[in-house]
Amino acid sequence: MRANWFKCLLLFLMMNTGIKLFAQESEADSKVLADLRAQAEKGEARSQHLLACAFYFGDLGLAKDQVEAVKWFFKAAKQNDSSAQFNLGVCYKQGHGVAIDFVEAVKWYRKAAEQNNDNAQSNLGYCYVFGQGVETNYAEAARLFRKAADQNNASAQFNLGNSYFRGEGVVKNEIEAVNWFRKAAEQNYAPAQSSLGHCYIHGQGVAKDFSDAVKWLIKAGEKNDPFAQSNLGYCYETGQGVAKDEAEAVKWYHKAADQNRASAQFNLGLCYVKGQGIEKNDIEAYKWWLLAKAQGDEDAAKYLLVLEREMSGDQIKMSQELARNFKPQRALEPGESDLIKPDKY
């Protein structure tokens, strides 16, 4: 009885302490927010930027409000705050709190990039690569990537690696590409870890080594990189660099397919048709091949024609409905920096 009484008392004290700590944190947040708002309303740019971040991320007890965030980002950006200019560019690029407008995104990225903001330089370079809000210009993209990469910006190092890998704006050089991929990968940047793994699989810019490939792919795959997940599925399916495991292959294919990676959708469809690593299911196979075909996968288009001969009309309709209702999970493209959250308010 005494032991149970003591446990109840201990639990009460722990809960009471938790309530006090929560109250103290809430009071502290309220004070920080009040100070920020007061300074922001007086026109202090840094406080305006921090208040915008608090609204964007739902910090300091605020409800998330991207429209309100954009209002304050704009106020700080007009005062030449480079962090606010970059974040405002991201909002316009992603359509967060404002309508998507690539031209406006480029305008704000450029203002921040001219102040040597490395994230803005990297994202502006990305816009030059894909002609978003500006004419495609690979040389200008590579120039911007290098400026940011020299500041140790991981996304820029990855993008510069891609420039060398593809020979866009610079002379094609796979060894130099691997050098930049590795710099970013060692900073734990998932797209670079994924690309480095790909290079080890194919022996591009580095000696072929499936064990090293799997090492980097797992790092990126665990951070939800779909390219790495698709390649990991292949490694587990074929037993290259890792013990063969068809169920594990399906797991990784599924993660990548859910993010609309066409090659993973095709391979996942094959697994469902064969009952390889998962229970055979023609309806699921047809769905994934439809999604891969919609992205231009020619093999998926051919396999669909064969599979539909073995399916009833109702089964095909069910697969088509599943494909129509499919919503990819991934939003941000590899190589882009997302909105930067402050370390402290």
JOUR-V669923 format. One record per residue. RES is the residue in one letter. NEAR is the number of other C-alpha atoms within 8 Angstrom. Layout:
res = {RES:RES}
near = {NEAR:NEAR}
This chain:
res = {M:R:A:N:W:F:K:C:L:L:L:F:L:M:M:N:T:G:I:K:L:F:A:Q:E:S:E:A:D:S:K:V:L:A:D:L:R:A:Q:A:E:K:G:E:A:R:S:Q:H:L:L:A:C:A:F:Y:F:G:D:L:G:L:A:K:D:Q:V:E:A:V:K:W:F:F:K:A:A:K:Q:N:D:S:S:A:Q:F:N:L:G:V:C:Y:K:Q:G:H:G:V:A:I:D:F:V:E:A:V:K:W:Y:R:K:A:A:E:Q:N:N:D:N:A:Q:S:N:L:G:Y:C:Y:V:F:G:Q:G:V:E:T:N:Y:A:E:A:A:R:L:F:R:K:A:A:D:Q:N:N:A:S:A:Q:F:N:L:G:N:S:Y:F:R:G:E:G:V:V:K:N:E:I:E:A:V:N:W:F:R:K:A:A:E:Q:N:Y:A:P:A:Q:S:S:L:G:H:C:Y:I:H:G:Q:G:V:A:K:D:F:S:D:A:V:K:W:L:I:K:A:G:E:K:N:D:P:F:A:Q:S:N:L:G:Y:C:Y:E:T:G:Q:G:V:A:K:D:E:A:E:A:V:K:W:Y:H:K:A:A:D:Q:N:R:A:S:A:Q:F:N:L:G:L:C:Y:V:K:G:Q:G:I:E:K:N:D:I:E:A:Y:K:W:W:L:L:A:K:A:Q:G:D:E:D:A:A:K:Y:L:L:V:L:E:R:E:M:S:G:D:Q:I:K:M:S:Q:E:L:A:R:N:F:K:P:Q:R:A:L:E:P:G:E:S:D:L:I:K:P:D:K:Y}
near = {4:5:6:7:8:8:8:8:8:8:8:8:8:8:8:8:8:8:8:8:8:8:8:8:8:10:8:8:10:10:8:10:10:8:8:12:11:8:11:13:8:6:7:10:12:9:11:18:14:11:14:14:13:13:15:12:8:12:11:10:8:8:7:10:10:10:9:11:15:13:9:12:15:11:10:16:14:8:7:9:13:12:11:12:18:15:11:14:14:12:15:15:11:7:10:12:11:9:7:10:10:10:9:10:15:13:9:12:15:11:11:17:14:7:7:8:13:12:12:12:17:17:12:14:14:12:14:15:11:7:10:11:11:9:7:10:10:11:9:10:15:14:9:12:15:11:10:17:14:7:7:7:13:12:13:14:17:14:12:14:14:9:15:15:12:7:10:12:11:9:7:10:10:10:9:11:15:13:9:12:15:11:10:16:14:8:7:7:12:12:12:12:18:15:10:14:15:12:14:15:10:7:10:10:11:9:7:10:10:11:9:10:15:13:9:12:16:11:10:16:16:7:7:8:13:12:10:15:17:16:10:15:15:9:14:15:11:7:10:10:11:10:7:10:10:10:9:11:15:13:9:13:16:11:12:16:16:10:10:12:13:12:10:13:17:14:9:14:14:10:14:15:11:7:10:12:11:9:7:10:9:10:10:10:14:14:13:14:15:13:12:16:13:7:7:6:12:7:8:12:11:8:9:11:8:8:10:10:6:6:9:7:6:6:9:12:8:9:12:10:8:9:11:6:6:6:5:7:7:7:4:6:6:5:11:10:9:6:8:7:6:7:4:3:5}
